[in-house]
């Protein structure tokens, strides 16, 4: 298997007995999940933490849980998916990031049982398939 070249951070929460994952609206590229390139000699889970901090402003203390590795895109890249349990985060917030010369990303929670619409790039539809199938297996169902 080729090495992981992209790390996708998947913070999640429970809201009204529904599992939700963190997503954001990129001002130029539509809705996305937090992901980025794994730097030279960087562990993928460390890259996921770094990307989460850079893109959302979050520095979570929970240890990321590996959801899996999957080829995504055309040409494909090996994406590593890492789940982060969260608590007490706002429903929505904006974060300015230096990405792309400086952008403001608008964060929101996407229900895991809701399909992605046309506002998402096709690679995130692919990524969501992995997230949707793997996340419930590692998350204990809340009663």
N, CA, C and O atoms as CSV, one atom per row, in Angstrom:
chain,resi,resn,atom,element,x,y,z
A,1,UNK,N,N,0.843,-1.184,0.000
A,1,UNK,CA,C,0.000,0.000,0.000
A,1,UNK,C,C,0.885,1.243,0.000
A,1,UNK,O,O,1.840,1.316,0.774
A,2,UNK,N,N,0.585,2.222,-0.855
A,2,UNK,CA,C,1.361,3.468,-0.870
A,2,UNK,C,C,1.208,4.212,0.456
A,2,UNK,O,O,0.217,4.021,1.161
A,3,UNK,N,N,2.170,5.049,0.795
A,3,UNK,CA,C,2.063,5.798,2.054
A,3,UNK,C,C,0.910,6.804,2.005
A,3,UNK,O,O,0.485,7.241,0.935
A,4,UNK,N,N,0.423,7.154,3.184
A,4,UNK,CA,C,-0.642,8.154,3.297
A,4,UNK,C,C,-0.063,9.512,2.918
A,4,UNK,O,O,0.933,9.955,3.489
A,5,UNK,N,N,-0.700,10.171,1.946
A,5,UNK,CA,C,-0.225,11.486,1.519
A,5,UNK,C,C,-1.155,12.618,1.947
A,5,UNK,O,O,-0.761,13.784,1.934
A,6,UNK,N,N,-2.382,12.280,2.324
A,6,UNK,CA,C,-3.356,13.268,2.812
A,6,UNK,C,C,-3.900,12.788,4.146
A,6,UNK,O,O,-4.168,11.600,4.327
A,7,UNK,N,N,-4.061,13.720,5.081
A,7,UNK,CA,C,-4.636,13.406,6.383
A,7,UNK,C,C,-5.956,14.154,6.521
A,7,UNK,O,O,-6.019,15.365,6.312
A,8,UNK,N,N,-6.999,13.428,6.870
A,8,UNK,CA,C,-8.328,14.009,7.034
A,8,UNK,C,C,-8.724,13.909,8.503
A,8,UNK,O,O,-8.857,12.813,9.047
A,9,UNK,N,N,-8.910,15.065,9.137
A,9,UNK,CA,C,-9.336,15.131,10.532
A,9,UNK,C,C,-10.861,15.084,10.574
A,9,UNK,O,O,-11.533,15.836,9.869
A,10,UNK,N,N,-11.402,14.192,11.410
A,10,UNK,CA,C,-12.856,14.014,11.477
A,10,UNK,C,C,-13.333,14.205,12.922
A,10,UNK,O,O,-13.637,13.229,13.608
A,11,UNK,N,N,-13.399,15.464,13.384
A,11,UNK,CA,C,-14.015,15.693,14.684
A,11,UNK,C,C,-15.499,15.312,14.610
A,11,UNK,O,O,-16.165,15.575,13.608
A,12,UNK,N,N,-16.009,14.692,15.681
A,12,UNK,CA,C,-17.410,14.290,15.693
A,12,UNK,C,C,-18.034,14.628,17.034
A,12,UNK,O,O,-17.338,14.832,18.028
A,13,UNK,N,N,-19.369,14.684,17.044
A,13,UNK,CA,C,-20.120,14.937,18.272
A,13,UNK,C,C,-21.491,14.284,18.156
A,13,UNK,O,O,-21.932,13.891,17.076
A,14,UNK,N,N,-22.145,14.181,19.306
A,14,UNK,CA,C,-23.532,13.725,19.357
A,14,UNK,C,C,-24.404,14.949,19.562
A,14,UNK,O,O,-24.113,15.793,20.409
A,15,UNK,N,N,-25.475,15.045,18.786
A,15,UNK,CA,C,-26.438,16.126,18.925
A,15,UNK,C,C,-27.829,15.517,18.785
A,15,UNK,O,O,-28.181,14.995,17.728
A,16,UNK,N,N,-28.609,15.584,19.848
A,16,UNK,CA,C,-29.957,14.992,19.835
A,16,UNK,C,C,-29.925,13.550,19.350
A,16,UNK,O,O,-30.717,13.163,18.490
A,17,UNK,N,N,-29.016,12.759,19.897
A,17,UNK,CA,C,-28.868,11.330,19.563
A,17,UNK,C,C,-28.493,11.097,18.107
A,17,UNK,O,O,-28.745,10.025,17.556
A,18,UNK,N,N,-27.889,12.107,17.486
A,18,UNK,CA,C,-27.474,12.006,16.081
A,18,UNK,C,C,-25.975,12.286,16.008
A,18,UNK,O,O,-25.485,13.242,16.608
A,19,UNK,N,N,-25.265,11.458,15.282
A,19,UNK,CA,C,-23.831,11.640,15.118
A,19,UNK,C,C,-23.576,12.670,14.020
A,19,UNK,O,O,-24.136,12.576,12.928
A,20,UNK,N,N,-22.725,13.656,14.317
A,20,UNK,CA,C,-22.394,14.712,13.366
A,20,UNK,C,C,-20.882,14.817,13.234
A,20,UNK,O,O,-20.138,14.528,14.172
A,21,UNK,N,N,-20.439,15.239,12.043
A,21,UNK,CA,C,-19.012,15.439,11.792
A,21,UNK,C,C,-18.770,16.891,11.399
A,21,UNK,O,O,-19.630,17.545,10.809
A,22,UNK,N,N,-17.587,17.375,11.738
A,22,UNK,CA,C,-17.237,18.761,11.457
A,22,UNK,C,C,-16.931,18.950,9.977
A,22,UNK,O,O,-16.241,18.138,9.361
A,23,UNK,N,N,-17.452,20.026,9.426
A,23,UNK,CA,C,-17.221,20.389,8.030
A,23,UNK,C,C,-17.107,21.911,7.964
A,23,UNK,O,O,-17.378,22.607,8.942
A,24,UNK,N,N,-16.706,22.412,6.807
A,24,UNK,CA,C,-16.639,23.865,6.651
A,24,UNK,C,C,-16.939,24.265,5.221
A,24,UNK,O,O,-16.834,23.472,4.286
A,25,UNK,N,N,-17.315,25.518,5.088
A,25,UNK,CA,C,-17.560,26.125,3.785
A,25,UNK,C,C,-16.315,26.917,3.428
A,25,UNK,O,O,-15.959,27.887,4.098
A,26,UNK,N,N,-15.657,26.482,2.351
A,26,UNK,CA,C,-14.500,27.209,1.816
A,26,UNK,C,C,-15.070,28.294,0.906
A,26,UNK,O,O,-15.942,27.997,0.090
A,27,UNK,N,N,-14.608,29.540,1.017
A,27,UNK,CA,C,-15.219,30.615,0.234
A,27,UNK,C,C,-15.073,30.464,-1.284
A,27,UNK,O,O,-15.836,31.066,-2.040
A,28,UNK,N,N,-14.104,29.668,-1.733
A,28,UNK,CA,C,-13.893,29.495,-3.168
A,28,UNK,C,C,-14.164,28.080,-3.658
A,28,UNK,O,O,-14.319,27.867,-4.860
A,29,UNK,N,N,-14.223,27.107,-2.751
A,29,UNK,CA,C,-14.255,25.706,-3.185
A,29,UNK,C,C,-15.366,24.866,-2.558
A,29,UNK,O,O,-15.292,23.638,-2.599
A,30,UNK,N,N,-16.381,25.486,-1.985
A,30,UNK,CA,C,-17.516,24.732,-1.468
A,30,UNK,C,C,-17.261,24.059,-0.134
A,30,UNK,O,O,-16.285,24.356,0.556
A,31,UNK,N,N,-18.157,23.146,0.219
A,31,UNK,CA,C,-18.089,22.453,1.501
A,31,UNK,C,C,-17.008,21.385,1.484
A,31,UNK,O,O,-16.787,20.705,0.482
A,32,UNK,N,N,-16.342,21.260,2.627
A,32,UNK,CA,C,-15.208,20.337,2.724
A,32,UNK,C,C,-15.089,19.790,4.135
A,32,UNK,O,O,-15.709,20.292,5.073
A,33,UNK,N,N,-14.280,18.754,4.260
A,33,UNK,CA,C,-13.819,18.271,5.551
A,33,UNK,C,C,-12.384,18.751,5.704
A,33,UNK,O,O,-11.716,19.054,4.716
A,34,UNK,N,N,-11.912,18.819,6.944
A,34,UNK,CA,C,-10.536,19.246,7.199
A,34,UNK,C,C,-9.583,18.175,6.684
A,34,UNK,O,O,-9.639,17.022,7.110
A,35,UNK,N,N,-8.715,18.565,5.771
A,35,UNK,CA,C,-7.701,17.628,5.264
A,35,UNK,C,C,-6.551,18.425,4.682
A,35,UNK,O,O,-6.692,19.598,4.335
A,36,UNK,N,N,-5.407,17.759,4.584
A,36,UNK,CA,C,-4.248,18.416,4.006
A,36,UNK,C,C,-3.135,17.423,3.765
A,36,UNK,O,O,-3.244,16.241,4.092
A,37,UNK,N,N,-2.087,17.919,3.199
A,37,UNK,CA,C,-0.944,17.092,2.826
A,37,UNK,C,C,-0.104,16.722,4.045
A,37,UNK,O,O,0.174,17.554,4.908
A,38,UNK,N,N,0.286,15.468,4.090
A,38,UNK,CA,C,1.208,14.997,5.120
A,38,UNK,C,C,2.604,15.461,4.697
A,38,UNK,O,O,3.069,15.137,3.604
A,39,UNK,N,N,3.258,16.210,5.561
A,39,UNK,CA,C,4.583,16.736,5.247
A,39,UNK,C,C,5.650,15.647,5.355
A,39,UNK,O,O,5.432,14.611,5.983
A,40,UNK,N,N,6.800,15.895,4.738
A,40,UNK,CA,C,7.917,14.955,4.757
A,40,UNK,C,C,8.274,14.589,6.195
A,40,UNK,O,O,8.446,15.471,7.037
A,41,UNK,N,N,8.385,13.294,6.476
A,41,UNK,CA,C,8.729,12.757,7.803
A,41,UNK,C,C,7.695,13.078,8.883
A,41,UNK,O,O,8.019,13.032,10.070
A,42,UNK,N,N,6.476,13.398,8.502
A,42,UNK,CA,C,5.412,13.684,9.459
A,42,UNK,C,C,4.489,12.462,9.541
A,42,UNK,O,O,4.131,11.883,8.515
A,43,UNK,N,N,4.113,12.080,10.735
A,43,UNK,CA,C,3.154,10.992,10.892
A,43,UNK,C,C,1.775,11.497,10.470
A,43,UNK,O,O,1.428,12.642,10.760
A,44,UNK,N,N,0.983,10.664,9.791
A,44,UNK,CA,C,-0.349,11.107,9.351
A,44,UNK,C,C,-1.243,11.619,10.479
A,44,UNK,O,O,-1.970,12.592,10.280
A,45,UNK,N,N,-1.212,10.986,11.668
A,45,UNK,CA,C,-2.077,11.479,12.745
A,45,UNK,C,C,-1.607,12.844,13.250
A,45,UNK,O,O,-2.420,13.661,13.683
A,46,UNK,N,N,-0.310,13.089,13.195
A,46,UNK,CA,C,0.213,14.409,13.562
A,46,UNK,C,C,-0.224,15.435,12.510
A,46,UNK,O,O,-0.568,16.567,12.850
A,47,UNK,N,N,-0.210,15.039,11.244
A,47,UNK,CA,C,-0.675,15.922,10.167
A,47,UNK,C,C,-2.158,16.257,10.353
A,47,UNK,O,O,-2.572,17.395,10.133
A,48,UNK,N,N,-2.956,15.262,10.759
A,48,UNK,CA,C,-4.386,15.504,10.988
A,48,UNK,C,C,-4.581,16.541,12.096
A,48,UNK,O,O,-5.416,17.436,11.965
A,49,UNK,N,N,-3.821,16.427,13.176
A,49,UNK,CA,C,-3.901,17.400,14.274
A,49,UNK,C,C,-3.473,18.792,13.808
A,49,UNK,O,O,-4.114,19.791,14.134
A,50,UNK,N,N,-2.388,18.844,13.045
A,50,UNK,CA,C,-1.892,20.124,12.537
A,50,UNK,C,C,-2.907,20.773,11.604
A,50,UNK,O,O,-3.200,21.962,11.734
A,51,UNK,N,N,-3.445,19.998,10.666
A,51,UNK,CA,C,-4.432,20.534,9.727
A,51,UNK,C,C,-5.670,21.037,10.465
A,51,UNK,O,O,-6.225,22.079,10.115
A,52,UNK,N,N,-6.099,20.302,11.479
A,52,UNK,CA,C,-7.262,20.719,12.264
A,52,UNK,C,C,-6.992,22.066,12.936
A,52,UNK,O,O,-7.845,22.953,12.926
A,53,UNK,N,N,-5.816,22.209,13.511
A,53,UNK,CA,C,-5.443,23.465,14.171
A,53,UNK,C,C,-5.361,24.605,13.154
A,53,UNK,O,O,-5.891,25.691,13.392
A,54,UNK,N,N,-4.693,24.358,12.013
A,54,UNK,CA,C,-4.519,25.412,11.009
A,54,UNK,C,C,-5.837,25.829,10.370
A,54,UNK,O,O,-6.081,27.020,10.172
A,55,UNK,N,N,-6.688,24.859,10.046
A,55,UNK,CA,C,-7.899,25.175,9.282
A,55,UNK,C,C,-9.081,25.595,10.152
A,55,UNK,O,O,-9.943,26.348,9.699
A,56,UNK,N,N,-9.133,25.109,11.414
A,56,UNK,CA,C,-10.309,25.406,12.251
A,56,UNK,C,C,-9.992,26.212,13.501
A,56,UNK,O,O,-10.888,26.793,14.115
A,57,UNK,N,N,-8.714,26.248,13.880
A,57,UNK,CA,C,-8.338,26.889,15.131
A,57,UNK,C,C,-8.450,25.973,16.333
A,57,UNK,O,O,-8.161,26.391,17.455
A,58,UNK,N,N,-8.870,24.716,16.121
A,58,UNK,CA,C,-9.048,23.773,17.227
A,58,UNK,C,C,-7.743,23.038,17.550
A,58,UNK,O,O,-7.043,22.557,16.659
A,59,UNK,N,N,-7.442,22.968,18.829
A,59,UNK,CA,C,-6.362,22.118,19.331
A,59,UNK,C,C,-7.010,21.171,20.324
A,59,UNK,O,O,-7.082,21.458,21.519
A,60,UNK,N,N,-7.477,20.045,19.823
A,60,UNK,CA,C,-8.206,19.102,20.664
A,60,UNK,C,C,-7.240,18.252,21.481
A,60,UNK,O,O,-6.154,17.902,21.019
A,61,UNK,N,N,-7.651,17.929,22.692
A,61,UNK,CA,C,-6.799,17.135,23.577
A,61,UNK,C,C,-7.066,15.635,23.424
A,61,UNK,O,O,-6.309,14.819,23.950
A,62,UNK,N,N,-8.130,15.265,22.714
A,62,UNK,CA,C,-8.412,13.847,22.523
A,62,UNK,C,C,-7.405,13.238,21.546
A,62,UNK,O,O,-6.929,13.902,20.625
A,63,UNK,N,N,-7.100,11.986,21.765
A,63,UNK,CA,C,-6.171,11.286,20.880
A,63,UNK,C,C,-6.930,10.855,19.632
A,63,UNK,O,O,-7.983,10.226,19.740
A,64,UNK,N,N,-6.413,11.183,18.446
A,64,UNK,CA,C,-7.123,10.791,17.227
A,64,UNK,C,C,-7.149,9.274,17.053
A,64,UNK,O,O,-6.171,8.584,17.341
A,65,UNK,N,N,-8.276,8.776,16.583
A,65,UNK,CA,C,-8.459,7.351,16.330
A,65,UNK,C,C,-8.459,7.130,14.823
A,65,UNK,O,O,-9.223,7.768,14.098
A,66,UNK,N,N,-7.612,6.235,14.358
A,66,UNK,CA,C,-7.520,5.925,12.927
A,66,UNK,C,C,-8.804,5.238,12.463
A,66,UNK,O,O,-9.184,4.190,12.985
A,67,UNK,N,N,-9.461,5.842,11.478
A,67,UNK,CA,C,-10.653,5.235,10.884
A,67,UNK,C,C,-10.294,4.326,9.720
A,67,UNK,O,O,-10.999,3.358,9.435
A,68,UNK,N,N,-9.198,4.640,9.053
A,68,UNK,CA,C,-8.783,3.826,7.922
A,68,UNK,C,C,-7.997,4.636,6.918
A,68,UNK,O,O,-7.800,5.841,7.070
A,69,UNK,N,N,-7.557,3.943,5.892
A,69,UNK,CA,C,-6.822,4.555,4.781
A,69,UNK,C,C,-7.554,4.158,3.510
A,69,UNK,O,O,-7.925,2.998,3.330
A,70,UNK,N,N,-7.757,5.135,2.629
A,70,UNK,CA,C,-8.530,4.891,1.416
A,70,UNK,C,C,-7.982,5.756,0.283
A,70,UNK,O,O,-7.644,6.918,0.508
A,71,UNK,N,N,-7.889,5.209,-0.934
A,71,UNK,CA,C,-7.529,6.073,-2.063
A,71,UNK,C,C,-8.713,6.979,-2.409
A,71,UNK,O,O,-9.853,6.523,-2.487
A,72,UNK,N,N,-8.429,8.256,-2.613
A,72,UNK,CA,C,-9.467,9.240,-2.922
A,72,UNK,C,C,-9.000,10.094,-4.080
A,72,UNK,O,O,-7.831,10.475,-4.141
A,73,UNK,N,N,-9.902,10.398,-5.002
A,73,UNK,CA,C,-9.627,11.319,-6.105
A,73,UNK,C,C,-9.118,10.631,-7.350
A,73,UNK,O,O,-8.910,9.418,-7.381
A,74,UNK,N,N,-8.923,11.442,-8.378
A,74,UNK,CA,C,-8.403,10.970,-9.656
A,74,UNK,C,C,-7.485,12.060,-10.212
A,74,UNK,O,O,-7.986,13.081,-10.683
A,75,UNK,N,N,-6.172,11.886,-10.175
A,75,UNK,CA,C,-5.473,10.686,-9.710
A,75,UNK,C,C,-5.657,10.537,-8.201
A,75,UNK,O,O,-5.824,11.518,-7.477
A,76,UNK,N,N,-5.621,9.300,-7.752
A,76,UNK,CA,C,-5.905,9.056,-6.339
A,76,UNK,C,C,-4.685,9.319,-5.455
A,76,UNK,O,O,-3.533,9.167,-5.860
A,77,UNK,N,N,-5.007,9.720,-4.232
A,77,UNK,CA,C,-4.032,9.885,-3.159
A,77,UNK,C,C,-4.525,9.032,-1.998
A,77,UNK,O,O,-5.729,8.867,-1.804
A,78,UNK,N,N,-3.593,8.496,-1.237
A,78,UNK,CA,C,-3.965,7.724,-0.055
A,78,UNK,C,C,-4.317,8.698,1.064
A,78,UNK,O,O,-3.467,9.454,1.537
A,79,UNK,N,N,-5.578,8.669,1.480
A,79,UNK,CA,C,-6.033,9.511,2.576
A,79,UNK,C,C,-6.082,8.674,3.843
A,79,UNK,O,O,-6.598,7.557,3.840
A,80,UNK,N,N,-5.544,9.216,4.922
A,80,UNK,CA,C,-5.709,8.629,6.246
A,80,UNK,C,C,-6.780,9.422,6.968
A,80,UNK,O,O,-6.733,10.651,7.003
A,81,UNK,N,N,-7.750,8.720,7.547
A,81,UNK,CA,C,-8.884,9.352,8.238
A,81,UNK,C,C,-8.733,9.157,9.737
A,81,UNK,O,O,-8.513,8.040,10.206
A,82,UNK,N,N,-8.855,10.262,10.499
A,82,UNK,CA,C,-8.630,10.245,11.942
A,82,UNK,C,C,-9.794,10.923,12.662
A,82,UNK,O,O,-10.090,12.093,12.421
A,83,UNK,N,N,-10.444,10.174,13.543
A,83,UNK,CA,C,-11.598,10.677,14.294
A,83,UNK,C,C,-11.147,11.315,15.601
A,83,UNK,O,O,-10.220,10.840,16.257
A,84,UNK,N,N,-11.823,12.401,15.965
A,84,UNK,CA,C,-11.566,13.127,17.211
A,84,UNK,C,C,-12.901,13.326,17.924
A,84,UNK,O,O,-13.799,13.974,17.388
A,85,UNK,N,N,-13.034,12.777,19.118
A,85,UNK,CA,C,-14.246,13.029,19.894
A,85,UNK,C,C,-14.215,14.467,20.393
A,85,UNK,O,O,-13.173,14.954,20.830
A,86,UNK,N,N,-15.354,15.148,20.328
A,86,UNK,CA,C,-15.428,16.538,20.787
A,86,UNK,C,C,-16.604,16.713,21.742
A,86,UNK,O,O,-17.556,15.933,21.753
A,87,UNK,N,N,-16.495,17.762,22.533
A,87,UNK,CA,C,-17.575,18.164,23.434
A,87,UNK,C,C,-17.544,19.688,23.535
A,87,UNK,O,O,-16.488,20.315,23.444
A,88,UNK,N,N,-18.711,20.255,23.722
A,88,UNK,CA,C,-18.843,21.685,24.041
A,88,UNK,C,C,-18.253,22.621,22.983
A,88,UNK,O,O,-17.697,23.667,23.316
A,89,UNK,N,N,-18.375,22.246,21.725
A,89,UNK,CA,C,-17.975,23.169,20.662
A,89,UNK,C,C,-19.217,23.867,20.125
A,89,UNK,O,O,-20.313,23.308,20.178
A,90,UNK,N,N,-19.058,25.084,19.607
A,90,UNK,CA,C,-20.227,25.788,19.075
A,90,UNK,C,C,-20.829,25.077,17.859
A,90,UNK,O,O,-20.181,24.245,17.225
A,91,UNK,N,N,-22.071,25.420,17.552
A,91,UNK,CA,C,-22.731,24.865,16.374
A,91,UNK,C,C,-22.109,25.388,15.084
A,91,UNK,O,O,-22.050,24.681,14.078
A,92,UNK,N,N,-21.646,26.636,15.127
A,92,UNK,CA,C,-21.040,27.270,13.946
A,92,UNK,C,C,-19.978,28.254,14.408
A,92,UNK,O,O,-20.095,28.847,15.480
A,93,UNK,N,N,-18.947,28.426,13.601
A,93,UNK,CA,C,-17.956,29.472,13.841
A,93,UNK,C,C,-17.168,29.704,12.562
A,93,UNK,O,O,-17.142,28.860,11.666
A,94,UNK,N,N,-16.528,30.865,12.496
A,94,UNK,CA,C,-15.652,31.217,11.384
A,94,UNK,C,C,-14.217,31.241,11.899
A,94,UNK,O,O,-13.955,31.601,13.046
A,95,UNK,N,N,-13.296,30.850,11.021
A,95,UNK,CA,C,-11.880,30.865,11.385
A,95,UNK,C,C,-11.079,31.347,10.184
A,95,UNK,O,O,-11.219,30.832,9.074
A,96,UNK,N,N,-10.242,32.339,10.428
A,96,UNK,CA,C,-9.345,32.820,9.374
A,96,UNK,C,C,-8.119,31.932,9.359
A,96,UNK,O,O,-7.527,31.650,10.401
A,97,UNK,N,N,-7.745,31.496,8.177
A,97,UNK,CA,C,-6.563,30.655,8.014
A,97,UNK,C,C,-5.667,31.254,6.939
A,97,UNK,O,O,-6.126,31.981,6.058
A,98,UNK,N,N,-4.386,30.936,7.029
A,98,UNK,CA,C,-3.433,31.415,6.027
A,98,UNK,C,C,-3.496,30.643,4.722
A,98,UNK,O,O,-2.840,31.021,3.752
A,99,UNK,N,N,-4.280,29.561,4.679
A,99,UNK,CA,C,-4.385,28.748,3.455
A,99,UNK,C,C,-4.793,29.602,2.256
A,99,UNK,O,O,-5.656,30.473,2.361
A,100,UNK,N,N,-4.164,29.336,1.132
A,100,UNK,CA,C,-4.526,30.025,-0.110
A,100,UNK,C,C,-4.338,31.528,-0.060
A,100,UNK,O,O,-5.052,32.266,-0.738
A,101,UNK,N,N,-3.379,31.990,0.741
A,101,UNK,CA,C,-3.140,33.427,0.833
A,101,UNK,C,C,-4.022,34.117,1.860
A,101,UNK,O,O,-3.970,35.338,2.005
A,102,UNK,N,N,-4.824,33.350,2.566
A,102,UNK,CA,C,-5.699,33.896,3.608
A,102,UNK,C,C,-7.166,33.732,3.238
A,102,UNK,O,O,-7.644,34.323,2.270
A,103,UNK,N,N,-7.867,32.929,4.012
A,103,UNK,CA,C,-9.288,32.655,3.765
A,103,UNK,C,C,-10.000,32.575,5.109
A,103,UNK,O,O,-9.384,32.261,6.127
A,104,UNK,N,N,-11.295,32.859,5.109
A,104,UNK,CA,C,-12.122,32.606,6.277
A,104,UNK,C,C,-12.986,31.395,5.981
A,104,UNK,O,O,-13.766,31.395,5.028
A,105,UNK,N,N,-12.846,30.363,6.800
A,105,UNK,CA,C,-13.619,29.139,6.671
A,105,UNK,C,C,-14.771,29.194,7.670
A,105,UNK,O,O,-14.584,29.572,8.826
A,106,UNK,N,N,-15.961,28.815,7.214
A,106,UNK,CA,C,-17.161,28.820,8.059
A,106,UNK,C,C,-17.507,27.389,8.441
A,106,UNK,O,O,-17.911,26.594,7.592
A,107,UNK,N,N,-17.350,27.062,9.718
A,107,UNK,CA,C,-17.512,25.692,10.208
A,107,UNK,C,C,-18.944,25.407,10.636
A,107,UNK,O,O,-19.656,26.283,11.126
A,108,UNK,N,N,-19.343,24.151,10.434
A,108,UNK,CA,C,-20.674,23.670,10.813
A,108,UNK,C,C,-20.589,22.163,11.031
A,108,UNK,O,O,-19.576,21.539,10.715
A,109,UNK,N,N,-21.645,21.589,11.567
A,109,UNK,CA,C,-21.711,20.148,11.827
A,109,UNK,C,C,-22.638,19.509,10.810
A,109,UNK,O,O,-23.760,19.970,10.599
A,110,UNK,N,N,-22.161,18.443,10.182
A,110,UNK,CA,C,-22.950,17.735,9.173
A,110,UNK,C,C,-23.416,16.392,9.738
A,110,UNK,O,O,-22.585,15.598,10.179
A,111,UNK,N,N,-24.731,16.118,9.736
A,111,UNK,CA,C,-25.222,14.830,10.238
A,111,UNK,C,C,-24.676,13.662,9.413
A,111,UNK,O,O,-24.688,13.693,8.182
A,112,UNK,N,N,-24.204,12.645,10.111
A,112,UNK,CA,C,-23.609,11.498,9.435
A,112,UNK,C,C,-24.627,10.754,8.563
A,112,UNK,O,O,-24.256,10.151,7.557
A,113,UNK,N,N,-25.896,10.795,8.942
A,113,UNK,CA,C,-26.901,10.073,8.165
A,113,UNK,C,C,-27.475,10.889,7.006
A,113,UNK,O,O,-28.366,10.414,6.302
A,114,UNK,N,N,-26.981,12.101,6.802
A,114,UNK,CA,C,-27.458,12.961,5.709
A,114,UNK,C,C,-26.461,12.930,4.560
A,114,UNK,O,O,-25.272,13.180,4.758
A,115,UNK,N,N,-26.944,12.622,3.357
A,115,UNK,CA,C,-26.076,12.607,2.179
A,115,UNK,C,C,-25.518,13.999,1.901
A,115,UNK,O,O,-26.114,15.006,2.282
A,116,UNK,N,N,-24.376,14.041,1.239
A,116,UNK,CA,C,-23.801,15.320,0.809
A,116,UNK,C,C,-24.524,15.769,-0.455
A,116,UNK,O,O,-24.941,14.942,-1.266
A,117,UNK,N,N,-24.670,17.075,-0.617
A,117,UNK,CA,C,-25.341,17.599,-1.807
A,117,UNK,C,C,-24.318,18.113,-2.819
A,117,UNK,O,O,-23.120,17.872,-2.677
A,118,UNK,N,N,-24.794,18.814,-3.828
A,118,UNK,CA,C,-23.918,19.292,-4.903
A,118,UNK,C,C,-22.978,20.414,-4.463
A,118,UNK,O,O,-22.106,20.823,-5.230
A,119,UNK,N,N,-23.144,20.909,-3.251
A,119,UNK,CA,C,-22.248,21.940,-2.730
A,119,UNK,C,C,-20.898,21.397,-2.277
A,119,UNK,O,O,-20.044,22.149,-1.807
A,120,UNK,N,N,-20.710,20.084,-2.421
A,120,UNK,CA,C,-19.468,19.424,-2.015
A,120,UNK,C,C,-18.710,18.956,-3.252
A,120,UNK,O,O,-19.318,18.454,-4.198
A,121,UNK,N,N,-17.392,19.115,-3.252
A,121,UNK,CA,C,-16.550,18.612,-4.328
A,121,UNK,C,C,-16.638,17.086,-4.332
A,121,UNK,O,O,-16.770,16.475,-3.272
A,122,UNK,N,N,-16.565,16.459,-5.520
A,122,UNK,CA,C,-16.660,14.988,-5.600
A,122,UNK,C,C,-15.674,14.227,-4.709
A,122,UNK,O,O,-16.003,13.140,-4.234
A,123,UNK,N,N,-14.474,14.769,-4.470
A,123,UNK,CA,C,-13.545,14.018,-3.614
A,123,UNK,C,C,-14.069,13.894,-2.191
A,123,UNK,O,O,-13.764,12.926,-1.496
A,124,UNK,N,N,-14.859,14.875,-1.755
A,124,UNK,CA,C,-15.399,14.800,-0.394
A,124,UNK,C,C,-16.579,13.838,-0.327
A,124,UNK,O,O,-16.871,13.294,0.738
A,125,UNK,N,N,-17.256,13.624,-1.447
A,125,UNK,CA,C,-18.270,12.563,-1.498
A,125,UNK,C,C,-17.579,11.211,-1.290
A,125,UNK,O,O,-18.065,10.360,-0.544
A,126,UNK,N,N,-16.445,11.033,-1.958
A,126,UNK,CA,C,-15.672,9.796,-1.782
A,126,UNK,C,C,-15.220,9.646,-0.328
A,126,UNK,O,O,-15.368,8.582,0.274
A,127,UNK,N,N,-14.672,10.718,0.217
A,127,UNK,CA,C,-14.183,10.686,1.596
A,127,UNK,C,C,-15.318,10.386,2.571
A,127,UNK,O,O,-15.131,9.647,3.538
A,128,UNK,N,N,-16.483,10.954,2.320
A,128,UNK,CA,C,-17.622,10.766,3.222
A,128,UNK,C,C,-18.062,9.305,3.272
A,128,UNK,O,O,-18.523,8.832,4.311
A,129,UNK,N,N,-17.926,8.602,2.178
A,129,UNK,CA,C,-18.257,7.172,2.178
A,129,UNK,C,C,-17.407,6.432,3.209
A,129,UNK,O,O,-17.914,5.588,3.947
A,130,UNK,N,N,-16.121,6.748,3.255
A,130,UNK,CA,C,-15.237,6.116,4.236
A,130,UNK,C,C,-15.610,6.537,5.652
A,130,UNK,O,O,-15.705,5.697,6.547
A,131,UNK,N,N,-15.821,7.829,5.855
A,131,UNK,CA,C,-16.180,8.344,7.182
A,131,UNK,C,C,-17.483,7.709,7.657
A,131,UNK,O,O,-17.579,7.238,8.790
A,132,UNK,N,N,-18.467,7.703,6.792
A,132,UNK,CA,C,-19.803,7.196,7.144
A,132,UNK,C,C,-19.774,5.709,7.503
A,132,UNK,O,O,-20.507,5.270,8.389
A,133,UNK,N,N,-18.936,4.941,6.821
A,133,UNK,CA,C,-18.903,3.512,7.112
A,133,UNK,C,C,-18.027,3.190,8.325
A,133,UNK,O,O,-18.328,2.248,9.057
A,134,UNK,N,N,-16.958,3.943,8.553
A,134,UNK,CA,C,-16.008,3.613,9.611
A,134,UNK,C,C,-16.337,4.248,10.964
A,134,UNK,O,O,-16.130,3.617,12.001
A,135,UNK,N,N,-16.834,5.459,10.974
A,135,UNK,CA,C,-17.021,6.173,12.244
A,135,UNK,C,C,-17.976,5.464,13.202
A,135,UNK,O,O,-17.646,5.341,14.382
A,136,UNK,N,N,-19.136,4.995,12.760
A,136,UNK,CA,C,-20.033,4.336,13.719
A,136,UNK,C,C,-19.426,3.098,14.382
A,136,UNK,O,O,-19.818,2.739,15.492
A,137,UNK,N,N,-18.493,2.455,13.725
A,137,UNK,CA,C,-17.871,1.262,14.309
A,137,UNK,C,C,-16.977,1.589,15.485
A,137,UNK,O,O,-16.765,0.742,16.353
A,138,UNK,N,N,-16.441,2.818,15.531
A,138,UNK,CA,C,-15.524,3.157,16.627
A,138,UNK,C,C,-16.201,4.012,17.706
A,138,UNK,O,O,-15.634,4.232,18.776
A,139,UNK,N,N,-17.408,4.487,17.419
A,139,UNK,CA,C,-18.106,5.355,18.351
A,139,UNK,C,C,-19.141,4.532,19.114
A,139,UNK,O,O,-19.934,3.796,18.526
A,140,UNK,N,N,-19.112,4.674,20.412
A,140,UNK,CA,C,-20.097,3.982,21.230
A,140,UNK,C,C,-21.426,4.721,21.116
A,140,UNK,O,O,-21.484,5.934,21.316
A,141,UNK,N,N,-22.484,3.995,20.797
A,141,UNK,CA,C,-23.800,4.611,20.627
A,141,UNK,C,C,-24.283,5.146,21.964
A,141,UNK,O,O,-24.278,4.444,22.975
A,142,UNK,N,N,-24.701,6.415,21.946
A,142,UNK,CA,C,-25.210,7.060,23.154
A,142,UNK,C,C,-26.707,6.786,23.283
A,142,UNK,O,O,-27.443,6.872,22.301
A,143,UNK,N,N,-27.142,6.465,24.460
A,143,UNK,CA,C,-28.541,6.118,24.683
A,143,UNK,C,C,-29.409,7.276,25.031
A,143,UNK,O,O,-30.610,7.107,25.242
